[in-house]
Amino acid sequence: MSSNTPYYNAAEGPAILDQGNAEWKRGTKQGAKCQDLIWGILFYVQLGVIGILTAKYAPIMTVELAETYATSNYNQGRRLEEQNEQNNAFEVNVGQIWFLVGTSALISGLLSTFAMTLMSKCAQVLIKMALFFNIFVTAGVTIVALVAGGSSSVVLLCGVSFVFALYYAYVVWNRVAFAASNLVTATTAVQANLGLTFLAYSSLILSMLWSVWWAVAFVSTNYVLGNCNPDGTCEEELNGFIVFLLLVSYFWTAQVIKNVVHVTVAGTVGTWWFAPYEASGCCSQAVRDSYTRSMTTSFGSISLGSLLVSLVSATREMLYAMREQNNSLLLCLADCLLGCIESLLEYFNSWAFVYVGLYNYSFIEAGSNVMTLFKSRGWSAIVADILVDTVLLMVSLAVGILTGLSLALLASFANWSQEMRGVALIAGTVVGFIFCTTMFSLISSGVNAVIVCYAEAPAEFQENHPHLAQQMLGAWKQAYPNEFQY
């Protein structure tokens, strides 16, 4: 089978669930066709605009600030104040900071790898623990609200959350095996292609670099066009539409970086599903080909879906700024509504991009397939996705805390100051959590791909991964005993 077309129209496997009135249409590979090309071009155009703004305005701002700061009498009092603050603050060694970051990354990487193995062995136990974790957290928050004498509305909201957590655990309890089988399958696929972790961490670094670049472009543009002074006062306000476009640029690029990884994982899992011999190595052919498709033929679809979310995110930021100046009930309701739309769009995209990664569909075609998936599978796909994400969050928190404690212990052995031990604890926890969630985002993406692939091709799964297929089959029997066709 060609590596460029790992998915094919094999005969349909035996029906597993009664899909009701939903018309199931199996996906077909679209070939090396650039989908939604105009949106990919538009994305690079906006990056070029950000580059032009940076090149044009950043040097002007830098020169003015440098000249003003170099003036002998400028802000001398402020500089003396800053010097006093530095003298009173505890000393932080740059080498210690790098040690903290590097060691945190190493420890969290090892713990995350161990956690992935643990999840593949004890998936059901961890999912049940996650359900109890939700119950205990909501119960704890409710108790704290009562003891602290919070307002009745806050206590009521916490109580409702606790009741909902109990009810949710009761409703989905018989779906745990189904979610666990998806988690185990996705984890196995990711472990077989660990080169994906390099892509995930690279995207994290790229997102940080993009944030710095965009911040320089935004601040310098606002400084020059707003006729600002080095003390921060501006004679004019930057045009609101320009601010909106700059915000769209930031969120759009951030979304694209994240979704490129998501689509790459979907393509890799798809290859592992249909042609496992091409997806069984750290930097397997599946990883390379999937990433290439994400950056070429599927990039336009990624750009279009990401743009929709970025437009809503940018609008929310504008509303937030308006609420800071003059908050009102109408603005609050609008912000809440946009927040819901933003969450729904992001969730919809997470499924649509699976079809983009698997079959190179256009974004609209992928969205149509998502609706068919939900009609045929009902809430099962959503429940499995939510349960798995809850487990990943719980384990990520545990990895972050363990990383922080490990760093604090090392700082104690090294006889660091009390303040630096606190810094080690906090920095280790934050860095550990970020690195772990970055790695586990691969599993979350993999779970979505597994659910789609099993709906599309259960027979191929049985042929290529019989042991995992038997687990999945048993999970379906347990979750849907009445609908399952023996």
N, C-alpha and C positions, 0 to 999 in steps of 0.2 A: 504494500500500500504506500502510495506517495506521501512523503512528509508534509507536502503542501496541502493535501486534501485528506486529513485524518478522519473525516466524518463522511459517512456514505449512507445510502438508502438501502440498508439491509432489510430483510423481511421483518415485519413487526413481530415482536415477541408476544407471548401469550398475555392476554388481558389480565391485569392484576386487580384493578378496581373498576367498578361500574362508574363510568364517567358521566352518567346522566345524559343531559341534552347538550353538553358541551361538544362542539365539533373539534376533535383533536386532529391537528395537522402536523405531521412530523417535519422537523426542520431539514433544510437542504443546504449544502455548502454553496456559497455564492461565487466562489472562485476569487481570483486576484483582481478584484474590481474595487476602485477607490469609492467608498460610499460617502455621501454627504460632503463631497470635496470642498464646496464653497465655504463651509464652516471651518474646516481645517485651515484653509488659506486665510480666512478672517482672523483666526486665532493668532497666526504668525504675524499678521499685519498689526494687531494690537500690541504684540510683543515689540515689534519694530517701533511703534509709537512711544512706548515706554522707554526704549533705548534712546530715541531722539530727545525726549524730554530730559532724560538723565544727562546726556551729553551736552545739552544746551544750557540747562539751568543749574545743575550741580556745581560746575566750576565757578559760576558767578556767585552763588551763595557761599562757597568755600572761601573764595578770595576775600569777599566782604567780611565774613566772620573772622578770618585770620588777621586781616588788617585792623579791624576794630579791636580785637582781643589783644593785639600787639601794642596798642596805644598805651602809654605808660600809666595814665590816670584812669583808664576805663575800668569801671566796676572793681576798683581796688578793694573796696570794703567787702564785696562778695567773695573775692578771691581769698581774703584773709579769713573770712568765715568758713570757706571750704577747707582751708588749711587747718583751722582749728578742729573742724569735724574729723579730718583725717588723722590728726594727732590723737584725738580722743577715741577713735575707732580702733578695734582690735586689728592686728596685722594679718593680712591674708597673703600667703605666698602663692605666686603664680604656679609654681611647680606643684603645690598641694592641690590646686584647683584641677590641673590637668590629671593629676593622680586620681582624684575623686571621679572625674568624668570617665577616664579610661578604665579604672577598676570597676566602676558601676556598670559600664557597658559589658565588660567581661563577665562579671558575676551574673547580671541579668540575662545575658546570652546563654550561659550555662544552665541557669535555673529555668529559662524558657524552653530550652531544648529538653530538659528533664520533664518539664510540665507537659510538653507535647507527647512524650512517651507515656506519661501517666494517664493523659486523657484518652489515648488509644487503648489503654488497658482497663481503665475504670470509668468509662464515660457515663454509664448510668448512675453510678454512685455520685459523681461530681454534679450531674444535672439535678439530682434530688437534693444534694447539698445546696445548690444554687437556689432552688425553690425555698428551702428553709432559710437560707441567707436573706432572701427578700422579706420573708415573714418576720424574722428577728430584727432586721433593720427598721422596717416600718413600725414594729411594736416598740422598739427602743426610742424612735423619734417621737412616737405618740406619748410615751411615758415622760420623756424629757419635756415635751410641750406642756403636759399637765403639771409636772413638778415646778417648772419655771414660771407657771402662771401665765401662759400665753393666752392670746385672745381666743374667744370661742370659735371664731372662724378657722384659725390655725389648728386648734385642737380637733375640730370637726374634720378638716381636710386630712390631717394625719390619721385620724380614726378610719376614715373612708379608705385611705390607702392601705391600711392594715387589713381591713375586711376584704378589699379587692385582692390583696396578696394571698389571703387564705382561700378565697373563692377560685382564684386563678390556679393555684396549686392543685386544688381538688379537681378542676375541670381538665387540666392537661396531664394529670398523673398517669393515665393510661397511654399517653403519647410519648412518655419518657424514652421508651425503648426505640421508638421511631427516630426521635431526635438524636439519641445516642448512636444509632447505626449510621446516621448521616455524619455525625461528628467524627466517628472512627474512620469512615471512608475518606472524608476530606483530609483528616490528619495524615492518613497513610499516603494519600496522593501527594501532599505537600512534602512529607518526609522523603518520598522517592525523588523529589526534585528540589532539593534544598538550595539550589541556586536562586530560587525565588526570594529567599531571605536577603540576599545581596541586593536584589532589585528593590525590596521593601525599604531597607536601610538607606539605599541610595536616594530613594524618593523622599525620605525624611530629611536628609541633608539638602537635597535640592529645594524642598519646601522652605527650609530655613534661609537658604541663599536667596530665594525668590522674595521672601519677606523683607530681607535687608535691601535688596535692589529696589523693590517697589517703594519702600519707606523713603529711600534717598530721592527717588523720582517724585514722590508725592510732596515731601517736605520742601524740596528745592523749587518745585513748580509753584507751590503755594507761597513760598518766600518771594520769588521774583514777581509773579503776576499780582500778588497782593501788596507789593511795595512794602515789604516787612522790614523792620529794623532788627539788629542783632539782639535787642532785649526782648524780642518776641511780639512786639506790637506791630500791627499791620494797618496801613491806611485804607485798604480796600479788602473786601471779602472775595474769596475765590468764587467764581461762578458755580452755582449749585449743580448745574448740568455737568460741568467738567469734573466736579468732585464725584458725582454719581458714576460717570464713565471710568474714572480711576478706580473706584471701588469695584465696579464690575470686572475690570481688568485683574484686580488682585484675586477676587474670589474665583473668577473663571480659571486662571492659571493654577490656583491651588486645587481646584476640583479636577482639572485635567491631569495633573501630576498623580493625584490619588487614583483616578479612574483608569489611567493607563496600567497601573499595577493590577487593579481589579480585573480588567479585561485580559491581561496576560495570564493571570491565575486561572481564569475561566477556560482560556484556550489550552493551557497546560493540563488542567484536569480533564478536559475533553479528550485530548490526545492520550492521556493515561487510561481513560475509560475505553477508548476504541482501539488504540494501538500502544499497549503498555511497553513494548520493546523500544519505542521512541521516547519514552518518558520515564527513564529509570537511571538517572544520574544527576550529579550535583548541577552541572550546566548542560543538561540534556538538550537534544535537538528540539524537543517540545518547548522548552523554555525559550530557546533562541528564536524559533519560528513564531511563537506566540507573541513575543515582545516585538519582533519585526512587523508582524501584522498590526499590532496595536499602534505602532508609530507610523504606519503607512496606510494600508487599505482601510483600516478601521478608525483612523485618527479623526476623520471628519465626523463620524457618528459620536465618538467620545466628546469632541468639541461641542457638538450641538446639545447633547444631553447635559453637559457641564454648564453650558451657557444658560440654560433654563434655570438651574439652581442659583447661579451667580446673580442673575437679574433679581431674584427674590431676596437673596442675601444682601445685595447692595441697597435695595429698597428698605429693608429692615434697618440697616445702619443709618440711612437718612432719617427714618422715623425715630430712631433712638436719639439722634442729635436734636430733632425737633422736640422730643419729650423732655430733654434736659433743659430746654429753654422755656417751654410752656406745656407742661403735661396736662392731658385731658383724657376723659373717658373714651372719646372717639379714637384718639391716637393709641390708647392702650388696647382697645379692641382690634384696631387695625394691625397693631404689632402682633397680637396674639393670633389673629387670622393668618397673617403672613408666616408666622412661625410654624403653624400647622401645615400650610402649603409647602413650606421649605422642607419639612420633615417627610411629607408624603412624596415630594419629588425625589428627594435623595433615596428614599426606600424603593420607589419605582425604578429609578435608575440602576440601583444595585441588581435588580433582576433583568432589566433590559440589556445591560451591558454584558450579562452572561450570554445572551443570545448573540450579541455582537462578537464576543470572543469565540463562541463555538462555531458560528456559521457565517460571520462577516455580514450580517444583516445591516441594512440602514437603520437609523434610530427609530423611525416610524414603524418599520416592519418588526423590529425587535419589541417595541411597545405593544404591538398587536398580539404577538406571541405571549407576552407576559399576561395579558388579559385572558387569553385562552388557558394558560397555565392555572390561573387563579380560579377560573370557572370550573375546570376539570378536577383540580386538587382541593378546592375549597380552602379551608383555613389550615390544612395540614402543613403546607409549605411555610406559612407565616409562623405557626406555632413552633415548628422545628427551628426556624431561623431565630426567633426570640429566645427560645430556651438555650440554644448554643451561644448566642451573644451574651446571655447572662452568665453562663459558665466562664466564658473567656474574660469577662470583666472581673469576676470573682478571683480567678486565678491570677490575672494581671495585678490586682491589688495585693494579693499574697506575695507575688514575686517582687513587687515594688517595696513592700514592707521588709521582706527578708533581705533585699539588697541594701536598704537603708540601715538595718541593724548590723549587717556584715561590715559596712563601711564605718559605722560608729565604733564597732569592736576593733577594727584595724587602727582607727585613729587613737583609740585608747591604748592599744599596745605600743603605738609609736610615740606616746606621751605628748600628743597634741594638746593644745589649750582646750578649756571647756567650751569656749565659743566655737572652735573649729570642729569639735566633736558634734555639736549641734548642727553645724553646717554639713558635716559628713552624713548625718542621719537624714536631714531633709533632702540634700542633693542626691543621695543614693536612692531614696524612695522615689523621688520625681523621675530621675533618669531611668531607674529600673522599670517603673511603670510605663514610661514612654516607649522604651525599647521593647518591652514585652508586648504592649498593645500593637506596636508596629509589626512584630512577627505574627501575632495572632490574627491580625487583619487578613493575612493570607488564608488562615483556616476559615474565617468568616466568609471570605469570597469563595473558598472551595466548597463550603456547605451549600451555598446557592447553586453552584455549578453541579454538584452531585444531585440535588433535588431535580434540577432540570434534566440532567442526563438520565436519571432513573425513570422519569416520566417519558422520555423520548426513546430510550433503548435499554430496557431491562434484560433483553436476551443477550446483548453484547456484554453486559456486566457479568452475567452468569457464565459466559464463555471465557472471559479474560480474567475475572477475579471471583472464582467460585466460592471461596470461603467467605469473603465479604458479602457476596450476593445472598448466601444462605442466611447470614445475620440480618440483612435488610429484609429478606422475605419473612423471616420470623417476626421482625418488628412490625411489618405491615399486618400480619395476621393478628398480632396483639392489639394494635391500634384500631384496626377496622375488621373485627371478626365477622360482622354481618355482611359487609360489602365484599370481602375477599372471596375470590373465586378459586377454589381448590382444583 
